[in-house]
Amino acid sequence: MSTSEESQEKPILMTPNEGVPVDPIANLSVDGGTNTGHAEPVTTVNPPSILGSSSSPPPKPKFVFPDIITLDVGGRTFRTRRSNLESGSNILSAQAARWQQDLEQGKPFFVDTDPDLFVHILRFLRRENVYPLFWKKEMGFDYALYNELWAEADYFGMVELANWIKEKKYLKAITMNLRSPKAHEGGSTWSETTGPNVEVHQERVIRRRLEYVCPRGIFEHCVEKGETAGCGEKCRKAGAGRDDEYREREIVVDVVTWEKETIFDVNACVADLKYQK
């Protein structure tokens, strides 16, 4: 084979940097078939290794408390804003900082207290200017509930609520107004249209008297002892030979009525002055 044929079969490589043909045997660059005499190394580019990478893992994202928090209170679930817990209760605000681990694990925050009482605690945290009123027409103030709620408010560091209950300021919320009684002669009942917060009481005035009993049993002849009996000759003959008989009878002479009005003062249960008159 001739020299010219061998040179035609040799593969030509390109340098990665300049794109100039390179002789694979002599490793000399060829320019238009003329040997320059300068060696040009072949550059090899390797892809980065994924498994053997020495780069550090990405940093853990900073923990951020959500705005809405789920609470587990004695087995009952409550949801509220984080700001409610942080603003009104020293204890709940301090505990919120330790609840990060539960939150990251998808667990609700646990509060070890009575859920029935926590309803009123959370209600006050949501509206700190409104104090609770536990009063019913049939039983009046619920002192037992106020006592239990005071203990919870004191435990959670809710000073305003605890002091309001301790000083019994709730007693100023309800007052009773007794109106002057009225007497109605003749024993007739009395009725009048009143409001839903007014109770009407009636009391009958009863007088007892001794009445003469007619021997013949005629009611019209029965009069009070000392009065002239209405009996005639036939009655006296029927009662001949026996002493006069008397009996005690109750007579309604008057009906006395009076009204009891229940007055609710909202100012006693509201702390914010903008709600007061």
matplotlib code that plots the C-alpha trace (Angstrom):
import matplotlib.pyplot as plt

x = [0.0, 1.3, 2.0, -0.7, -3.3, -2.2, -2.6, -6.1, -7.2, -6.0, -8.9, -8.7, -9.6, -10.6, -9.2, -11.9, -10.7, -9.8, -11.5, -8.2, -7.5, -5.0, -2.9, -3.7, -0.2, 2.1, -0.3, 0.7, -1.7, -2.1, -3.0, -3.8, -1.6, 1.4, 3.0, 3.4, 5.6, 3.8, 2.2, -1.4, -2.7, -6.2, -8.6, -11.0, -14.1, -15.7, -19.3, -19.6, -20.1, -23.5, -22.9, -19.5, -20.3, -18.7, -21.2, -23.0, -26.8, -29.1, -29.8, -33.0, -35.7, -36.3, -39.4, -42.3, -45.4, -48.7, -51.3, -54.0, -53.2, -54.9, -55.2, -55.9, -57.6, -58.6, -59.5, -61.4, -60.1, -60.0, -58.7, -57.7, -55.3, -51.8, -52.1, -55.0, -52.8, -49.8, -51.6, -53.9, -52.2, -48.7, -48.7, -50.1, -47.7, -44.7, -46.0, -46.3, -42.5, -42.2, -44.8, -42.5, -41.7, -45.4, -46.2, -43.3, -44.7, -48.2, -49.6, -52.0, -50.7, -51.8, -53.2, -53.9, -57.1, -60.9, -62.3, -65.6, -63.8, -61.4, -64.4, -64.8, -61.0, -60.7, -63.8, -62.2, -58.9, -60.8, -62.7, -60.7, -63.1, -66.1, -66.4, -68.6, -72.1, -73.4, -76.9, -80.3, -83.7, -84.4, -81.2, -79.5, -75.7, -73.7, -71.2, -69.7, -68.8, -67.4, -65.2, -63.9, -63.2, -61.3, -59.0, -58.3, -57.8, -55.4, -53.4, -53.1, -52.0, -55.1, -54.9, -57.8, -60.3, -59.1, -59.4, -62.8, -64.2, -62.4, -63.9, -67.4, -67.9, -70.4, -72.9, -73.3, -74.5, -78.0, -80.3, -83.8, -86.3, -89.4, -92.3, -94.9, -97.6, -101.2, -104.3, -107.4, -110.6, -113.1, -110.7, -110.7, -107.5, -105.5, -103.7, -101.6, -99.3, -95.6, -92.2, -90.3, -88.0, -90.9, -92.4, -95.9, -96.7, -100.1, -101.0, -104.5, -105.4, -107.5, -109.5, -111.1, -114.4, -116.8, -120.2, -123.5, -124.8, -128.4, -130.2, -131.8, -128.5, -129.5, -126.3, -127.9, -128.8, -125.2, -123.7, -120.7, -120.9, -122.3, -124.4, -128.2, -128.9, -131.2, -133.1, -136.9, -139.5, -139.0, -135.2, -135.7, -138.1, -135.6, -132.9, -135.1, -133.5, -129.8, -127.2, -126.3, -123.6, -120.7, -118.0, -114.8, -114.6, -111.9, -112.8, -110.6, -111.0, -108.2, -105.6, -102.2, -100.0, -96.4, -93.9, -90.2, -88.1, -84.8, -82.3, -79.1, -76.3, -73.9, -71.3, -70.6, -69.4, -67.6, -64.1, -63.6, -64.9, -66.0, -68.9, -70.1, -72.4]
y = [0.0, 3.4, 6.2, 8.4, 5.6, 5.1, 8.8, 8.7, 5.9, 7.5, 9.0, 12.7, 14.0, 17.5, 19.3, 20.3, 23.8, 24.9, 22.5, 21.9, 18.5, 16.3, 13.4, 10.5, 8.9, 11.9, 14.0, 16.9, 19.4, 19.6, 22.8, 22.4, 19.2, 21.1, 19.8, 22.7, 20.6, 21.6, 18.9, 19.6, 17.4, 15.9, 17.1, 14.6, 15.9, 13.5, 14.0, 14.8, 11.7, 11.7, 8.9, 10.1, 13.8, 15.4, 18.3, 18.8, 18.2, 21.2, 22.9, 22.1, 24.7, 27.0, 26.0, 28.4, 28.2, 28.1, 30.7, 28.1, 25.7, 22.4, 21.6, 18.3, 19.2, 16.1, 14.2, 17.0, 19.0, 22.7, 25.0, 28.6, 31.2, 31.2, 34.8, 34.1, 31.7, 34.0, 37.2, 36.2, 33.4, 33.3, 29.5, 28.8, 31.2, 29.5, 26.0, 27.0, 27.3, 23.7, 22.3, 22.4, 18.7, 17.7, 20.0, 18.6, 15.1, 16.1, 15.8, 18.3, 20.3, 18.6, 20.6, 18.7, 20.4, 19.9, 20.5, 21.8, 24.5, 25.2, 26.2, 29.3, 29.8, 29.8, 32.0, 34.6, 34.4, 35.1, 38.1, 39.4, 42.3, 40.0, 38.3, 35.2, 35.3, 32.1, 32.9, 31.3, 32.4, 29.1, 28.9, 32.3, 32.5, 29.3, 29.8, 26.3, 27.0, 30.4, 28.8, 26.1, 28.7, 30.9, 28.0, 27.4, 31.1, 31.4, 28.3, 29.7, 33.1, 34.9, 37.7, 39.8, 37.0, 35.5, 38.8, 39.6, 36.3, 36.6, 40.0, 38.7, 41.5, 39.2, 40.0, 43.5, 42.1, 41.0, 43.1, 42.5, 45.4, 44.7, 47.0, 48.2, 45.7, 46.3, 45.0, 44.0, 43.7, 40.9, 38.1, 38.5, 37.5, 40.2, 40.1, 42.5, 42.3, 42.5, 42.1, 38.8, 39.9, 40.7, 38.1, 38.7, 37.2, 37.0, 36.4, 35.9, 37.5, 35.0, 35.7, 33.0, 33.5, 31.5, 31.1, 30.2, 26.9, 26.9, 23.9, 23.4, 23.7, 26.8, 28.6, 32.0, 31.7, 31.2, 34.4, 35.4, 34.8, 37.9, 38.8, 38.3, 34.9, 34.7, 31.7, 32.0, 30.0, 26.8, 26.9, 27.4, 24.5, 22.3, 23.2, 23.1, 21.4, 21.8, 24.4, 26.7, 25.3, 27.2, 26.4, 28.0, 29.1, 30.8, 33.8, 35.5, 39.2, 40.6, 39.6, 41.3, 41.4, 42.5, 42.4, 41.4, 42.7, 41.2, 43.8, 42.8, 45.3, 44.6, 47.0, 44.7, 42.0, 44.2, 45.6, 47.7, 51.2, 51.6, 49.2, 51.2, 54.1]
z = [0.0, -0.9, 1.6, 0.2, 0.7, 4.4, 5.1, 3.7, 6.0, 9.2, 11.3, 12.0, 15.6, 16.5, 19.5, 21.9, 22.3, 18.8, 16.5, 14.6, 13.0, 14.9, 13.8, 16.1, 15.7, 15.8, 17.9, 15.7, 14.4, 10.6, 8.9, 5.3, 5.1, 6.6, 9.9, 12.4, 14.6, 17.9, 20.0, 21.1, 23.9, 23.6, 26.2, 27.8, 29.6, 32.2, 33.5, 37.3, 39.5, 41.2, 43.7, 44.7, 45.1, 48.0, 48.3, 51.7, 52.0, 51.8, 55.1, 57.0, 56.5, 59.4, 61.5, 61.3, 63.5, 61.6, 62.2, 63.0, 65.8, 66.8, 70.5, 72.1, 75.4, 77.4, 74.3, 72.6, 69.6, 69.5, 66.8, 67.2, 66.1, 67.6, 68.5, 70.8, 72.9, 73.0, 73.9, 76.8, 78.7, 80.0, 80.4, 77.0, 75.4, 77.1, 76.1, 72.5, 72.2, 73.3, 70.9, 67.9, 68.0, 68.1, 65.2, 63.1, 63.7, 62.7, 66.3, 67.9, 70.9, 74.1, 77.0, 80.2, 81.5, 81.6, 78.1, 79.5, 81.3, 78.5, 76.3, 78.5, 78.7, 74.9, 74.5, 76.7, 74.9, 71.6, 73.1, 76.1, 76.7, 77.4, 80.7, 81.2, 82.7, 84.3, 85.4, 84.9, 85.9, 87.7, 89.7, 89.7, 89.5, 89.0, 91.8, 91.4, 87.8, 88.6, 91.3, 88.8, 86.1, 88.5, 89.3, 85.6, 84.9, 87.7, 86.5, 82.9, 84.2, 82.9, 85.5, 84.3, 84.2, 87.5, 89.3, 87.8, 89.2, 92.5, 93.1, 92.2, 89.7, 87.9, 90.7, 89.2, 85.9, 87.2, 89.5, 90.6, 90.7, 92.9, 92.0, 94.6, 95.3, 94.3, 96.1, 94.2, 96.3, 96.1, 95.5, 91.8, 89.9, 88.1, 84.8, 82.9, 79.8, 80.8, 79.2, 79.1, 81.9, 84.3, 86.6, 88.1, 91.5, 93.1, 96.7, 98.0, 101.3, 103.2, 106.3, 108.5, 110.2, 112.3, 110.7, 112.1, 110.6, 109.6, 111.1, 107.7, 105.8, 103.9, 102.8, 102.6, 106.3, 107.4, 108.7, 110.7, 114.4, 116.1, 113.1, 112.9, 111.4, 108.4, 109.8, 110.2, 112.2, 110.2, 110.9, 114.6, 114.8, 113.0, 115.5, 118.6, 121.5, 120.4, 120.7, 117.9, 115.6, 114.2, 111.7, 110.5, 106.9, 104.8, 102.8, 100.1, 100.6, 98.5, 95.8, 96.1, 93.1, 92.6, 89.8, 89.8, 87.0, 86.0, 84.7, 82.9, 82.8, 79.9, 81.2, 84.1, 81.7, 79.2, 79.9, 76.8, 77.3, 73.8, 74.5, 77.6, 77.6]

ax = plt.figure().add_subplot(projection="3d")
ax.plot(x, y, z, "-o")
ax.set_aspect("equal")
plt.show()
